């Protein structure tokens, strides 16, 4: 486990999205268990933005 301290919610979302992406790059068959509700919205927003821009 890695503890990451971020300055704001946008940075938290980006750090989580980066972690998702690294996991999928390392293991394309990985199964991700993701939270529901409003808590994961910043990470989902960052992750989907990266998918749209290709980054």
PyMOL commands that place a pseudoatom at each C-alpha (Angstrom):
pseudoatom trace, name=CA, resn=UNK, resi=1, chain=A, elem=C, hetatm=0, pos=[0.000, 0.000, 0.000]
pseudoatom trace, name=CA, resn=UNK, resi=2, chain=A, elem=C, hetatm=0, pos=[1.146, 3.499, -0.779]
pseudoatom trace, name=CA, resn=UNK, resi=3, chain=A, elem=C, hetatm=0, pos=[-0.005, 6.597, 1.088]
pseudoatom trace, name=CA, resn=UNK, resi=4, chain=A, elem=C, hetatm=0, pos=[-0.130, 9.707, -1.083]
pseudoatom trace, name=CA, resn=UNK, resi=5, chain=A, elem=C, hetatm=0, pos=[-0.782, 13.153, 0.383]
pseudoatom trace, name=CA, resn=UNK, resi=6, chain=A, elem=C, hetatm=0, pos=[-2.361, 15.540, -2.114]
pseudoatom trace, name=CA, resn=UNK, resi=7, chain=A, elem=C, hetatm=0, pos=[-2.985, 19.278, -1.838]
pseudoatom trace, name=CA, resn=UNK, resi=8, chain=A, elem=C, hetatm=0, pos=[-6.600, 19.200, -3.061]
pseudoatom trace, name=CA, resn=UNK, resi=9, chain=A, elem=C, hetatm=0, pos=[-9.417, 16.987, -4.330]
pseudoatom trace, name=CA, resn=UNK, resi=10, chain=A, elem=C, hetatm=0, pos=[-8.394, 17.408, -7.968]
pseudoatom trace, name=CA, resn=UNK, resi=11, chain=A, elem=C, hetatm=0, pos=[-4.917, 16.111, -7.174]
pseudoatom trace, name=CA, resn=UNK, resi=12, chain=A, elem=C, hetatm=0, pos=[-6.470, 13.171, -5.318]
pseudoatom trace, name=CA, resn=UNK, resi=13, chain=A, elem=C, hetatm=0, pos=[-8.554, 12.361, -8.374]
pseudoatom trace, name=CA, resn=UNK, resi=14, chain=A, elem=C, hetatm=0, pos=[-5.553, 12.555, -10.670]
pseudoatom trace, name=CA, resn=UNK, resi=15, chain=A, elem=C, hetatm=0, pos=[-3.415, 10.382, -8.381]
pseudoatom trace, name=CA, resn=UNK, resi=16, chain=A, elem=C, hetatm=0, pos=[-6.160, 7.738, -8.240]
pseudoatom trace, name=CA, resn=UNK, resi=17, chain=A, elem=C, hetatm=0, pos=[-6.680, 7.841, -12.008]
pseudoatom trace, name=CA, resn=UNK, resi=18, chain=A, elem=C, hetatm=0, pos=[-2.928, 7.459, -12.550]
pseudoatom trace, name=CA, resn=UNK, resi=19, chain=A, elem=C, hetatm=0, pos=[-2.915, 4.460, -10.223]
pseudoatom trace, name=CA, resn=UNK, resi=20, chain=A, elem=C, hetatm=0, pos=[-5.801, 2.833, -12.132]
pseudoatom trace, name=CA, resn=UNK, resi=21, chain=A, elem=C, hetatm=0, pos=[-4.019, 3.391, -15.417]
pseudoatom trace, name=CA, resn=UNK, resi=22, chain=A, elem=C, hetatm=0, pos=[-0.713, 1.973, -14.141]
pseudoatom trace, name=CA, resn=UNK, resi=23, chain=A, elem=C, hetatm=0, pos=[-2.497, -1.117, -12.853]
pseudoatom trace, name=CA, resn=UNK, resi=24, chain=A, elem=C, hetatm=0, pos=[-4.218, -1.711, -16.187]
pseudoatom trace, name=CA, resn=UNK, resi=25, chain=A, elem=C, hetatm=0, pos=[-0.981, -1.134, -18.111]
pseudoatom trace, name=CA, resn=UNK, resi=26, chain=A, elem=C, hetatm=0, pos=[0.825, -3.656, -15.897]
pseudoatom trace, name=CA, resn=UNK, resi=27, chain=A, elem=C, hetatm=0, pos=[-1.973, -6.224, -15.936]
pseudoatom trace, name=CA, resn=UNK, resi=28, chain=A, elem=C, hetatm=0, pos=[-4.626, -5.735, -18.631]
pseudoatom trace, name=CA, resn=UNK, resi=29, chain=A, elem=C, hetatm=0, pos=[-6.771, -8.504, -17.122]
pseudoatom trace, name=CA, resn=UNK, resi=30, chain=A, elem=C, hetatm=0, pos=[-6.856, -6.820, -13.698]
pseudoatom trace, name=CA, resn=UNK, resi=31, chain=A, elem=C, hetatm=0, pos=[-10.205, -6.585, -11.967]
pseudoatom trace, name=CA, resn=UNK, resi=32, chain=A, elem=C, hetatm=0, pos=[-10.751, -3.211, -10.286]
pseudoatom trace, name=CA, resn=UNK, resi=33, chain=A, elem=C, hetatm=0, pos=[-13.244, -2.909, -7.440]
pseudoatom trace, name=CA, resn=UNK, resi=34, chain=A, elem=C, hetatm=0, pos=[-14.305, 0.717, -7.429]
pseudoatom trace, name=CA, resn=UNK, resi=35, chain=A, elem=C, hetatm=0, pos=[-16.429, 2.609, -4.936]
pseudoatom trace, name=CA, resn=UNK, resi=36, chain=A, elem=C, hetatm=0, pos=[-19.809, 4.054, -5.860]
pseudoatom trace, name=CA, resn=UNK, resi=37, chain=A, elem=C, hetatm=0, pos=[-21.488, 7.292, -4.879]
pseudoatom trace, name=CA, resn=UNK, resi=38, chain=A, elem=C, hetatm=0, pos=[-19.920, 10.736, -4.914]
pseudoatom trace, name=CA, resn=UNK, resi=39, chain=A, elem=C, hetatm=0, pos=[-16.580, 9.833, -3.279]
pseudoatom trace, name=CA, resn=UNK, resi=40, chain=A, elem=C, hetatm=0, pos=[-14.891, 8.484, -6.423]
pseudoatom trace, name=CA, resn=UNK, resi=41, chain=A, elem=C, hetatm=0, pos=[-16.159, 11.229, -8.756]
pseudoatom trace, name=CA, resn=UNK, resi=42, chain=A, elem=C, hetatm=0, pos=[-12.852, 13.171, -8.899]
pseudoatom trace, name=CA, resn=UNK, resi=43, chain=A, elem=C, hetatm=0, pos=[-10.907, 10.037, -9.848]
pseudoatom trace, name=CA, resn=UNK, resi=44, chain=A, elem=C, hetatm=0, pos=[-13.496, 8.950, -12.412]
pseudoatom trace, name=CA, resn=UNK, resi=45, chain=A, elem=C, hetatm=0, pos=[-13.517, 12.442, -13.911]
pseudoatom trace, name=CA, resn=UNK, resi=46, chain=A, elem=C, hetatm=0, pos=[-9.720, 12.444, -14.238]
pseudoatom trace, name=CA, resn=UNK, resi=47, chain=A, elem=C, hetatm=0, pos=[-9.651, 8.896, -15.585]
pseudoatom trace, name=CA, resn=UNK, resi=48, chain=A, elem=C, hetatm=0, pos=[-12.322, 9.554, -18.201]
pseudoatom trace, name=CA, resn=UNK, resi=49, chain=A, elem=C, hetatm=0, pos=[-10.654, 12.833, -19.243]
pseudoatom trace, name=CA, resn=UNK, resi=50, chain=A, elem=C, hetatm=0, pos=[-7.429, 10.924, -19.813]
pseudoatom trace, name=CA, resn=UNK, resi=51, chain=A, elem=C, hetatm=0, pos=[-9.261, 8.367, -21.925]
pseudoatom trace, name=CA, resn=UNK, resi=52, chain=A, elem=C, hetatm=0, pos=[-10.770, 11.105, -24.085]
pseudoatom trace, name=CA, resn=UNK, resi=53, chain=A, elem=C, hetatm=0, pos=[-7.472, 12.930, -24.590]
pseudoatom trace, name=CA, resn=UNK, resi=54, chain=A, elem=C, hetatm=0, pos=[-5.444, 9.748, -24.907]
pseudoatom trace, name=CA, resn=UNK, resi=55, chain=A, elem=C, hetatm=0, pos=[-3.174, 10.612, -22.001]
for i in range(1, 55): cmd.bond("trace and resi %d" % i, "trace and resi %d" % (i + 1))
show_as sticks, trace
zoom trace
